Amino acid sequence: MKKLILLLFVGLVACNSAKKATSNPNAKFTVENLGSLNAMEISQRYADANIEEGSEMYEEGTVERAYTILYPGTEDELHITWEDRGKSKIHDIRFSGNGQWKSDTGIDIGTTYTELTKMNGKDISFYGFGWDYSGAVLWNGGKLEKSGLRVFLSPENEPGNKYYGDHIIKASPGEIESMNLKVSSIMINYSI
């Protein structure tokens, strides 16, 4: 009898472990899961990613950083910028393809302005279009303020001239709705 109970217990534990291992099949494409990895761990975990590497000037040409690109030229293309030349600590991650990548928050490419506001639990603001930080979202002290996420919106419908440039946009709900704003790029910053 004891052997039967032990056998049943082991079977239940094994079934539960298998369930945990497969409970989130999309974890591979959740950006927050990359944050603690170094370049070697990423190349092992994403062996199918056709990885490209190099270095480039960032922050308006003031800082040279190493970078890694996963799945280049595909909808799953993802850019990793490194804090150090040894690629042991991620500075930031960016993606803009409508592929499998997403955030733990539920934000992905195509998330609407209304959905973002709801996820944030507070009204959001955004910068004008047509410059380096085009459509950058401000969380305004909402739930996503300390998430490290930088989200960029793009209008599906052409906005008027007043919506372009380096300034926070002041628009009515009707004007925002008519632009049909959606997330076009996501960045998670690990250096803050």
N, CA, C and O of each residue as an XYZ file, in Angstrom:
768
protein
N       0.819     -1.195      0.000
C       0.000      0.000      0.000
C       0.867      1.265      0.000
O       0.584      2.227     -0.715
N       1.937      1.244      0.823
C       2.826      2.405      0.881
C       3.476      2.651     -0.482
O       3.653      3.794     -0.903
N       3.830      1.549     -1.166
C       4.450      1.693     -2.480
C       3.472      2.311     -3.482
O       3.860      3.126     -4.319
N       2.206      1.917     -3.386
C       1.188      2.448     -4.283
C       0.994      3.949     -4.047
O       0.902      4.717     -5.004
N       0.931      4.369     -2.789
C       0.776      5.789     -2.456
C       1.992      6.572     -2.937
O       1.854      7.656     -3.504
N       3.181      6.023     -2.711
C       4.408      6.680     -3.157
C       4.421      6.810     -4.683
O       4.792      7.856     -5.216
N       4.023      5.764     -5.371
C       3.973      5.781     -6.827
C       2.986      6.837     -7.336
O       3.290      7.563     -8.282
N       1.806      6.924     -6.714
C       0.825      7.940     -7.088
C       1.363      9.351     -6.841
O       1.166     10.244     -7.666
N       2.040      9.551     -5.710
C       2.607     10.854     -5.370
C       3.654     11.271     -6.403
O       3.645     12.405     -6.883
N       4.551     10.352     -6.738
C       5.591     10.639     -7.732
C       4.949     10.960     -9.087
O       5.402     11.866     -9.786
N       3.915     10.234     -9.451
C       3.218     10.486    -10.707
C       2.582     11.861    -10.748
O       2.666     12.559    -11.758
N       1.941     12.255     -9.644
C       1.330     13.584     -9.575
C       2.372     14.691     -9.675
O       2.167     15.671    -10.390
N       3.478     14.544     -8.971
C       4.545     15.541     -9.017
C       5.101     15.645    -10.436
O       5.332     16.747    -10.933
N       5.314     14.516    -11.080
C       5.852     14.513    -12.439
C       4.890     15.193    -13.410
O       5.319     15.959    -14.273
N       3.605     14.919    -13.277
C       2.618     15.563    -14.146
C       2.591     17.065    -13.923
O       2.512     17.836    -14.879
N       2.657     17.479    -12.679
C       2.639     18.908    -12.360
C       3.887     19.598    -12.904
O       3.797     20.716    -13.411
N       5.048     18.952    -12.807
C       6.287     19.532    -13.328
C       6.211     19.703    -14.836
O       6.638     20.729    -15.366
N       5.675     18.715    -15.527
C       5.555     18.806    -16.977
C       4.620     19.944    -17.362
O       4.853     20.644    -18.348
N       3.557     20.125    -16.576
C       2.617     21.200    -16.838
C       3.294     22.554    -16.688
O       3.077     23.443    -17.512
N       4.112     22.730    -15.651
C       4.809     23.992    -15.435
C       5.768     24.292    -16.579
O       5.885     25.440    -17.006
N       6.439     23.289    -17.066
C       7.438     23.495    -18.118
C       6.803     23.942    -19.426
O       7.445     24.625    -20.224
N       5.546     23.561    -19.655
C       4.900     23.913    -20.910
C       3.811     24.966    -20.739
O       3.094     25.260    -21.696
N       3.667     25.538    -19.550
C       2.561     26.452    -19.298
C       2.675     27.762    -20.071
O       1.650     28.397    -20.320
N       3.858     28.189    -20.458
C       4.015     29.424    -21.222
C       4.904     29.175    -22.437
O       6.104     29.447    -22.404
N       4.305     28.658    -23.510
C       5.109     28.341    -24.691
C       5.705     29.573    -25.367
O       6.651     29.445    -26.143
N       5.171     30.766    -25.089
C       5.679     31.989    -25.715
C       6.759     32.671    -24.898
O       7.202     33.757    -25.270
N       7.201     32.073    -23.791
C       8.213     32.695    -22.926
C       9.495     32.997    -23.696
O      10.209     33.940    -23.355
N       9.792     32.219    -24.717
C      10.991     32.451    -25.522
C      10.962     33.840    -26.155
O      12.016     34.439    -26.369
N       9.784     34.356    -26.453
C       9.643     35.640    -27.131
C       9.098     36.744    -26.215
O       8.460     37.685    -26.686
N       9.349     36.624    -24.911
C       8.998     37.671    -23.951
C      10.275     38.428    -23.614
O      11.213     37.846    -23.070
N      10.322     39.729    -23.934
C      11.573     40.492    -23.836
C      12.145     40.531    -22.426
O      13.365     40.536    -22.261
N      11.300     40.557    -21.417
C      11.807     40.610    -20.044
C      12.634     39.379    -19.679
O      13.468     39.444    -18.776
N      12.415     38.260    -20.368
C      13.170     37.035    -20.090
C      14.623     37.107    -20.559
O      15.428     36.243    -20.211
N      14.961     38.117    -21.335
C      16.332     38.271    -21.825
C      17.207     39.084    -20.876
O      18.433     38.995    -20.946
N      16.611     39.860    -20.007
C      17.305     40.870    -19.220
C      18.517     40.425    -18.444
O      19.466     41.197    -18.302
N      18.522     39.218    -17.940
C      19.644     38.753    -17.116
C      20.659     37.922    -17.898
O      21.623     37.421    -17.319
N      20.454     37.773    -19.202
C      21.327     36.914    -20.005
C      22.511     37.687    -20.570
O      22.420     38.889    -20.819
N      23.623     36.980    -20.770
C      24.765     37.571    -21.475
C      24.740     37.073    -22.923
O      23.873     36.280    -23.290
N      25.672     37.529    -23.733
C      25.681     37.195    -25.161
C      25.805     35.696    -25.412
O      25.153     35.163    -26.310
N      26.635     35.014    -24.630
C      26.801     33.577    -24.823
C      25.499     32.837    -24.515
O      25.103     31.939    -25.258
N      24.842     33.208    -23.435
C      23.577     32.558    -23.067
C      22.504     32.819    -24.123
O      21.708     31.934    -24.438
N      22.486     34.018    -24.658
C      21.516     34.337    -25.710
C      21.796     33.521    -26.965
O      20.864     33.005    -27.581
N      23.063     33.393    -27.355
C      23.381     32.616    -28.562
C      23.043     31.138    -28.378
O      22.695     30.461    -29.345
N      23.143     30.630    -27.152
C      22.757     29.242    -26.890
C      21.240     29.083    -26.901
O      20.712     28.146    -27.501
N      20.547     29.994    -26.241
C      19.087     29.909    -26.133
C      18.407     30.171    -27.478
O      17.348     29.609    -27.760
N      19.015     31.022    -28.306
C      18.427     31.397    -29.592
C      19.329     30.938    -30.733
O      19.686     31.721    -31.613
N      19.687     29.670    -30.705
C      20.599     29.101    -31.704
C      20.028     29.207    -33.123
O      20.782     29.214    -34.096
N      18.709     29.288    -33.240
C      18.052     29.368    -34.547
C      17.898     30.807    -35.052
O      17.260     31.025    -36.083
N      18.467     31.790    -34.352
C      18.173     33.204    -34.605
C      19.028     33.866    -35.679
O      18.835     35.052    -35.944
N      19.961     33.158    -36.308
C      20.814     33.747    -37.345
C      21.423     35.071    -36.860
O      21.299     36.103    -37.520
N      22.067     35.022    -35.722
C      22.540     36.199    -34.989
C      23.575     37.002    -35.775
O      24.499     36.446    -36.368
N      23.394     38.334    -35.762
C      24.381     39.275    -36.301
C      24.903     40.117    -35.145
O      24.159     40.446    -34.221
N      26.203     40.469    -35.201
C      26.797     41.275    -34.134
C      27.682     42.359    -34.727
O      28.156     42.246    -35.857
N      27.893     43.398    -33.957
C      28.754     44.491    -34.381
C      28.803     45.558    -33.312
O      28.429     45.316    -32.165
N      29.265     46.745    -33.689
C      29.234     47.888    -32.774
C      28.851     49.120    -33.580
O      29.074     49.190    -34.788
N      28.272     50.086    -32.885
C      27.740     51.269    -33.539
C      27.707     52.418    -32.542
O      27.770     52.203    -31.332
N      27.610     53.632    -33.056
C      27.498     54.814    -32.203
C      26.029     55.025    -31.832
O      25.142     54.934    -32.681
N      25.789     55.308    -30.550
C      24.443     55.542    -30.028
C      24.421     56.858    -29.267
O      25.434     57.546    -29.140
N      23.233     57.190    -28.765
C      23.042     58.399    -27.963
C      23.583     59.624    -28.693
O      24.440     60.359    -28.201
N      23.031     59.802    -29.899
C      23.392     60.918    -30.768
C      24.887     60.959    -31.076
O      25.488     62.031    -31.143
N      25.480     59.776    -31.264
C      26.875     59.668    -31.660
C      27.887     59.883    -30.556
O      29.054     60.156    -30.839
N      27.469     59.768    -29.302
C      28.386     60.029    -28.185
C      28.917     58.773    -27.512
O      29.894     58.841    -26.766
N      28.283     57.615    -27.764
C      28.678     56.375    -27.094
C      28.719     55.240    -28.107
O      27.769     55.043    -28.866
N      29.819     54.494    -28.119
C      29.903     53.311    -28.968
C      29.501     52.104    -28.131
O      30.008     51.896    -27.029
N      28.582     51.313    -28.676
C      28.114     50.121    -27.972
C      28.114     48.919    -28.921
O      27.866     49.043    -30.121
N      28.397     47.765    -28.342
C      28.256     46.512    -29.079
C      26.763     46.204    -29.191
O      25.971     46.584    -28.328
N      26.396     45.513    -30.263
C      24.996     45.120    -30.417
C      24.909     43.693    -30.940
O      25.854     43.158    -31.520
N      23.751     43.101    -30.717
C      23.411     41.780    -31.226
C      22.025     41.890    -31.843
O      21.130     42.503    -31.261
N      21.846     41.303    -33.016
C      20.531     41.277    -33.652
C      20.097     39.825    -33.771
O      20.803     39.001    -34.352
N      18.932     39.519    -33.215
C      18.337     38.193    -33.350
C      17.336     38.221    -34.504
O      16.629     39.213    -34.684
N      17.273     37.163    -35.271
C      16.333     37.002    -36.379
C      16.352     38.194    -37.352
O      15.293     38.731    -37.676
N      17.540     38.616    -37.824
C      17.611     39.789    -38.705
C      16.800     39.600    -39.987
O      16.757     38.518    -40.572
N      16.160     40.698    -40.400
C      15.403     40.677    -41.646
C      14.074     39.957    -41.584
O      13.451     39.729    -42.620
N      13.621     39.590    -40.382
C      12.334     38.907    -40.230
C      11.420     39.744    -39.335
O      11.853     40.739    -38.755
N      10.174     39.343    -39.227
C       9.230     40.017    -38.323
C       9.657     39.880    -36.864
O       9.224     40.665    -36.021
N      10.500     38.895    -36.553
C      10.977     38.669    -35.184
C      12.320     39.341    -34.899
O      12.950     39.061    -33.879
N      12.761     40.226    -35.797
C      14.044     40.908    -35.579
C      14.019     41.667    -34.251
O      13.066     42.382    -33.944
N      15.087     41.493    -33.475
C      15.202     42.117    -32.161
C      16.622     42.618    -31.986
O      17.575     41.878    -32.227
N      16.776     43.883    -31.565
C      18.091     44.507    -31.366
C      18.423     44.540    -29.886
O      17.624     45.007    -29.074
N      19.589     44.050    -29.540
C      20.099     44.118    -28.168
C      21.334     45.001    -28.195
O      22.253     44.766    -28.980
N      21.359     46.010    -27.347
C      22.531     46.870    -27.201
C      23.151     46.545    -25.856
O      22.444     46.407    -24.858
N      24.487     46.422    -25.826
C      25.191     45.971    -24.622
C      25.789     47.131    -23.838
O      26.214     48.131    -24.417
N      25.818     46.990    -22.535
C      26.438     47.967    -21.626
C      27.954     47.963    -21.773
O      28.604     48.999    -21.640
N      28.511     46.781    -22.051
C      29.971     46.623    -22.065
C      30.419     45.868    -23.312
O      29.624     45.180    -23.952
N      31.689     46.002    -23.647
C      32.246     45.314    -24.819
C      32.227     43.796    -24.664
O      32.153     43.074    -25.658
N      32.291     43.311    -23.440
C      32.258     41.874    -23.191
C      30.876     41.266    -23.322
O      30.719     40.049    -23.220
N      29.871     42.103    -23.548
C      28.480     41.673    -23.743
C      27.970     40.831    -22.581
O      27.327     39.798    -22.770
N      28.271     41.299    -21.379
C      27.811     40.574    -20.192
C      26.555     41.190    -19.587
O      25.881     40.545    -18.784
N      26.230     42.424    -19.959
C      25.059     43.103    -19.392
C      24.341     43.878    -20.494
O      24.950     44.663    -21.220
N      23.039     43.641    -20.603
C      22.227     44.307    -21.619
C      21.965     45.755    -21.212
O      21.628     46.043    -20.063
N      22.126     46.652    -22.172
C      21.758     48.059    -21.977
C      20.278     48.242    -22.310
O      19.508     48.746    -21.493
N      19.888     47.828    -23.521
C      18.476     47.891    -23.892
C      18.163     46.891    -24.993
O      19.051     46.347    -25.649
N      16.870     46.671    -25.168
C      16.347     45.774    -26.199
C      15.274     46.549    -26.953
O      14.467     47.253    -26.347
N      15.270     46.414    -28.298
C      14.279     47.105    -29.116
C      13.743     46.162    -30.192
O      14.472     45.342    -30.750
N      12.457     46.302    -30.462
C      11.878     45.577    -31.595
C      10.699     46.362    -32.157
O      10.028     47.112    -31.447
N      10.467     46.167    -33.452
C       9.366     46.878    -34.101
C       8.625     46.020    -35.121
O       7.667     46.482    -35.740
N       9.054     44.794    -35.299
C       8.357     43.901    -36.220
C       7.121     43.314    -35.569
O       7.078     43.122    -34.354
N       6.129     43.034    -36.373
C       4.886     42.464    -35.855
C       5.003     40.944    -35.787
O       4.180     40.216    -36.342
N       6.048     40.481    -35.093
C       6.309     39.055    -34.954
C       5.826     38.521    -33.619
O       4.754     38.889    -33.137
N       6.631     37.645    -33.026
C       6.228     36.962    -31.799
C       6.628     37.689    -30.516
O       6.099     37.367    -29.452
N       7.553     38.668    -30.580
C       8.024     39.338    -29.370
C       6.920     40.148    -28.720
O       6.091     40.766    -29.387
N       6.937     40.124    -27.385
C       5.990     40.915    -26.610
C       6.586     41.187    -25.245
O       7.662     40.696    -24.901
N       5.866     41.976    -24.484
C       6.267     42.288    -23.118
C       5.385     41.513    -22.147
O       4.251     41.163    -22.475
N       5.903     41.247    -20.957
C       5.099     40.629    -19.894
C       3.850     41.442    -19.588
O       2.856     40.899    -19.105
N       3.895     42.729    -19.863
C       2.763     43.613    -19.582
C       1.594     43.341    -20.516
O       0.476     43.787    -20.257
N       1.843     42.611    -21.607
C       0.820     42.366    -22.613
C       0.940     43.306    -23.797
O       0.247     43.135    -24.800
N       1.814     44.299    -23.690
C       2.010     45.244    -24.792
C       2.786     44.553    -25.906
O       3.807     43.909    -25.664
N       2.289     44.696    -27.123
C       3.020     44.201    -28.283
C       2.827     45.187    -29.429
O       2.122     46.186    -29.283
N       3.444     44.912    -30.549
C       3.306     45.779    -31.714
C       1.842     45.723    -32.158
O       1.286     44.645    -32.365
N       1.236     46.889    -32.298
C      -0.173     46.960    -32.681
C      -1.115     47.275    -31.530
O      -2.296     47.532    -31.759
N      -0.614     47.259    -30.288
C      -1.451     47.650    -29.149
C      -1.930     49.084    -29.388
O      -1.145     49.943    -29.789
N      -3.207     49.339    -29.143
C      -3.770     50.661    -29.423
C      -3.538     51.638    -28.270
O      -3.210     51.240    -27.152
N      -3.715     52.910    -28.567
C      -3.616     53.978    -27.565
C      -4.577     53.695    -26.405
O      -4.198     53.818    -25.241
N      -5.800     53.323    -26.720
C      -6.811     53.041    -25.694
C      -6.387     51.872    -24.819
O      -6.533     51.928    -23.598
N      -5.865     50.813    -25.430
C      -5.399     49.652    -24.657
C      -4.231     50.026    -23.753
O      -4.164     49.579    -22.608
N      -3.304     50.849    -24.264
C      -2.164     51.297    -23.450
C      -2.630     52.069    -22.227
O      -2.150     51.842    -21.116
N      -3.570     52.982    -22.440
C      -4.096     53.784    -21.337
C      -4.726     52.877    -20.283
O      -4.532     53.080    -19.084
N      -5.471     51.890    -20.731
C      -6.117     50.946    -19.805
C      -5.068     50.148    -19.026
O      -5.194     49.991    -17.811
N      -4.037     49.642    -19.707
C      -2.974     48.875    -19.047
C      -2.224     49.731    -18.031
O      -1.813     49.239    -16.980
N      -2.049     51.004    -18.346
C      -1.313     51.923    -17.482
C      -2.141     52.347    -16.267
O      -1.584     52.746    -15.244
N      -3.468     52.262    -16.380
C      -4.334     52.657    -15.278
C      -4.400     54.164    -15.089
O      -4.917     54.646    -14.081
N      -3.886     54.895    -16.040
C      -3.834     56.355    -15.970
C      -3.601     56.871    -17.387
O      -3.001     56.182    -18.212
N      -4.075     58.080    -17.667
C      -3.869     58.651    -19.003
C      -2.386     58.707    -19.349
O      -1.540     58.960    -18.491
N      -2.091     58.466    -20.612
C      -0.717     58.569    -21.105
C      -0.604     59.817    -21.978
O      -1.605     60.341    -22.467
N       0.617     60.278    -22.164
C       0.915     61.369    -23.097
C       1.900     60.816    -24.117
O       2.485     59.751    -23.918
N       2.077     61.549    -25.208
C       3.056     61.112    -26.205
C       3.627     62.315    -26.932
O       2.995     63.366    -27.038
N       4.845     62.128    -27.430
C       5.540     63.166    -28.192
C       5.079     63.159    -29.646
O       4.511     62.182    -30.133
N       5.338     64.266    -30.318
C       5.000     64.402    -31.724
C       5.776     63.435    -32.611
O       6.690     62.745    -32.159
N       5.394     63.402    -33.865
C       5.963     62.461    -34.830
C       7.029     63.141    -35.686
O       7.152     64.365    -35.688
N       7.801     62.325    -36.417
C       8.743     62.838    -37.397
C      10.091     63.261    -36.854
O      10.747     64.115    -37.452
N      10.529     62.691    -35.735
C      11.858     62.997    -35.192
C      12.378     61.761    -34.473
O      11.713     60.725    -34.485
N      13.560     61.843    -33.841
C      14.217     60.670    -33.241
C      13.346     59.902    -32.254
O      13.393     58.672    -32.221
N      12.563     60.598    -31.458
C      11.718     59.937    -30.452
C      10.245     60.054    -30.829
O       9.385     60.283    -29.979
N       9.983     59.895    -32.089
C       8.650     60.015    -32.663
C       7.636     59.127    -31.943
O       7.787     57.906    -31.901
N       6.605     59.749    -31.378
C       5.533     58.996    -30.737
C       5.877     58.391    -29.394
O       5.142     57.530    -28.909
N       6.985     58.816    -28.765
C       7.390     58.252    -27.465
C       6.311     58.504    -26.418
O       5.809     59.620    -26.286
N       5.961     57.461    -25.681
C       4.894     57.523    -24.680
C       5.461     57.892    -23.313
O       6.534     57.432    -22.922
N       4.722     58.728    -22.600
C       5.008     59.054    -21.200
C       3.923     58.398    -20.357
O       2.737     58.543    -20.652
N       4.318     57.679    -19.312
C       3.372     56.920    -18.485
C       2.673     57.785    -17.437
O       1.667     57.355    -16.872
N       3.163     58.959    -17.168
C       2.519     59.918    -16.258
C       2.201     59.354    -14.876
O       1.139     59.627    -14.316
N       3.127     58.565    -14.329
C       2.947     58.031    -12.981
C       2.016     56.839    -12.888
O       1.620     56.451    -11.789
N       1.658     56.251    -14.022
C       0.768     55.089    -14.026
C       1.498     53.799    -13.681
O       2.673     53.816    -13.316
N       0.789     52.680    -13.802
C       1.325     51.356    -13.445
C       2.606     51.003    -14.200
O       3.440     50.263    -13.681
N       2.769     51.515    -15.402
C       3.908     51.138    -16.247
C       5.103     52.073    -16.102
O       6.120     51.891    -16.771
N       4.984     53.070    -15.233
C       6.047     54.074    -15.059
C       7.401     53.444    -14.754
O       8.414     53.858    -15.319
N       7.434     52.457    -13.876
C       8.713     51.869    -13.450
C       9.016     50.545    -14.153
O       9.864     49.778    -13.698
N       8.332     50.286    -15.243
C       8.505     49.023    -15.966
C       9.787     48.972    -16.784
O      10.231     47.887    -17.160
N      10.388     50.119    -17.067
C      11.556     50.166    -17.941
C      11.185     50.168    -19.412
O      12.061     50.256    -20.273
N       9.888     50.072    -19.714
C       9.433     50.050    -21.107
C       9.360     51.454    -21.691
O       8.842     52.381    -21.067
N       9.889     51.587    -22.898
C       9.681     52.783    -23.717
C       8.872     52.303    -24.909
O       9.289     51.404    -25.640
N       7.730     52.903    -25.092
C       6.827     52.508    -26.157
C       6.656     53.693    -27.100
O       6.571     54.840    -26.663
N       6.606     53.402    -28.395
C       6.485     54.444    -29.408
C       5.233     54.192    -30.243
O       5.018     53.090    -30.749
N       4.417     55.226    -30.377
C       3.181     55.143    -31.146
C       3.381     55.690    -32.551
O       4.211     56.570    -32.777
N       2.612     55.158    -33.487
C       2.554     55.704    -34.844
C       1.092     55.825    -35.229
O       0.272     54.992    -34.845
N       0.765     56.863    -35.989
C      -0.618     57.014    -36.439
C      -0.885     56.134    -37.660
O      -0.067     56.067    -38.577
N      -2.021     55.472    -37.662
C      -2.435     54.709    -38.842
C      -2.968     55.670    -39.914
O      -2.839     55.416    -41.111
N      -3.568     56.777    -39.462
C      -4.089     57.804    -40.363
C      -3.211     59.042    -40.241
O      -2.752     59.377    -39.149
N      -2.979     59.717    -41.352
C      -2.074     60.872    -41.386
C      -2.542     61.980    -40.440
O      -3.662     62.473    -40.567
N      -1.680     62.373    -39.487
C      -2.039     63.468    -38.584
C      -1.721     64.823    -39.233
O      -0.966     64.892    -40.203
N      -2.292     65.873    -38.699
C      -1.992     67.218    -39.190
C      -0.612     67.666    -38.739
O       0.021     67.009    -37.913
N      -0.146     68.785    -39.283
C       1.190     69.313    -38.981
C       1.429     69.562    -37.502
O       2.560     69.424    -37.036
N       0.395     69.926    -36.749
C       0.586     70.232    -35.326
C       1.005     69.007    -34.510
O       1.392     69.137    -33.348
N       0.929     67.822    -35.115
C       1.295     66.592    -34.411
C       2.733     66.156    -34.695
O       3.134     65.054    -34.319
N       3.503     67.009    -35.353
C       4.894     66.688    -35.661
C       5.833     67.509    -34.793
O       5.536     68.652    -34.445
N       6.980     66.908    -34.442
C       8.026     67.639    -33.741
C       8.237     67.228    -32.296
O       7.504     66.412    -31.737
N       9.262     67.821    -31.718
C       9.742     67.513    -30.367
C       8.927     68.262    -29.313
O       9.412     69.209    -28.693
N       7.692     67.826    -29.124
C       6.841     68.396    -28.076
C       5.761     67.384    -27.699
O       5.401     66.512    -28.490
N       5.257     67.519    -26.480
C       4.178     66.636    -26.039
C       2.897     67.083    -26.733
O       2.566     68.269    -26.759
N       2.194     66.126    -27.286
C       0.987     66.404    -28.055
C      -0.191     66.701    -27.132
O      -0.443     65.985    -26.163
N      -0.893     67.761    -27.456
C      -2.154     68.105    -26.792
C      -3.243     67.837    -27.825
O      -3.337     68.538    -28.832
N      -4.055     66.830    -27.574
C      -5.087     66.465    -28.537
C      -6.342     66.023    -27.796
O      -6.275     65.470    -26.698
N      -7.464     66.275    -28.409
C      -8.740     65.845    -27.833
C      -8.896     64.339    -28.042
O      -8.220     63.761    -28.893
N      -9.780     63.699    -27.274
C     -10.028     62.266    -27.497
C     -10.439     61.968    -28.938
O     -10.051     60.939    -29.490
N     -11.220     62.856    -29.549
C     -11.635     62.662    -30.939
C     -10.468     62.717    -31.909
O     -10.398     61.931    -32.854
N      -9.547     63.654    -31.673
C      -8.362     63.767    -32.527
C      -7.478     62.528    -32.387
O      -6.953     62.012    -33.374
N      -7.322     62.064    -31.164
C      -6.518     60.857    -30.930
C      -7.161     59.658    -31.619
O      -6.477     58.860    -32.259
N      -8.476     59.539    -31.483
C      -9.184     58.428    -32.117
C      -9.048     58.480    -33.636
O      -8.875     57.443    -34.278
N      -9.124     59.678    -34.214
C      -9.042     59.789    -35.677
C      -7.656     59.424    -36.215
O      -7.535     59.001    -37.365
N      -6.604     59.583    -35.396
C      -5.257     59.188    -35.835
C      -5.074     57.678    -35.798
O      -4.205     57.143    -36.486
N      -5.891     56.979    -34.997
C      -5.791     55.523    -34.847
C      -4.361     55.120    -34.453
O      -3.670     54.417    -35.191
N      -3.941     55.585    -33.274
C      -2.571     55.362    -32.795
C      -2.357     53.934    -32.323
O      -3.179     53.369    -31.601
N      -1.224     53.356    -32.751
C      -0.855     51.997    -32.343
C       0.631     51.940    -32.027
O       1.427     52.715    -32.558
N       0.989     51.009    -31.155
C       2.398     50.801    -30.819
C       3.125     50.302    -32.060
O       2.724     49.319    -32.683
N       4.209     51.006    -32.408
C       4.996     50.619    -33.582
C       6.397     50.148    -33.202
O       7.086     49.532    -34.015
N       6.820     50.435    -31.971
C       8.150     50.039    -31.516
C       8.147     49.952    -29.994
O       7.491     50.742    -29.314
N       8.887     48.983    -29.474
C       8.990     48.781    -28.028
C      10.460     48.674    -27.664
O      11.240     48.010    -28.347
N      10.821     49.333    -26.586
C      12.188     49.267    -26.069
C      12.100     49.019    -24.572
O      11.280     49.626    -23.884
N      12.939     48.134    -24.071
C      13.044     47.954    -22.629
C      14.471     48.312    -22.242
O      15.434     47.781    -22.796
N      14.588     49.206    -21.297
C      15.884     49.747    -20.899
C      16.312     49.110    -19.584
O      15.626     49.245    -18.571
N      17.437     48.422    -19.600
C      17.947     47.761    -18.398
C      18.991     48.603    -17.683
O      19.538     48.175    -16.667
N      19.275     49.793    -18.195
C      20.315     50.621    -17.588
C      19.753     51.620    -16.585
O      20.507     52.389    -15.988
N      18.432     51.617    -16.393
C      17.842     52.561    -15.433
C      17.648     51.921    -14.078
O      17.163     52.572    -13.152
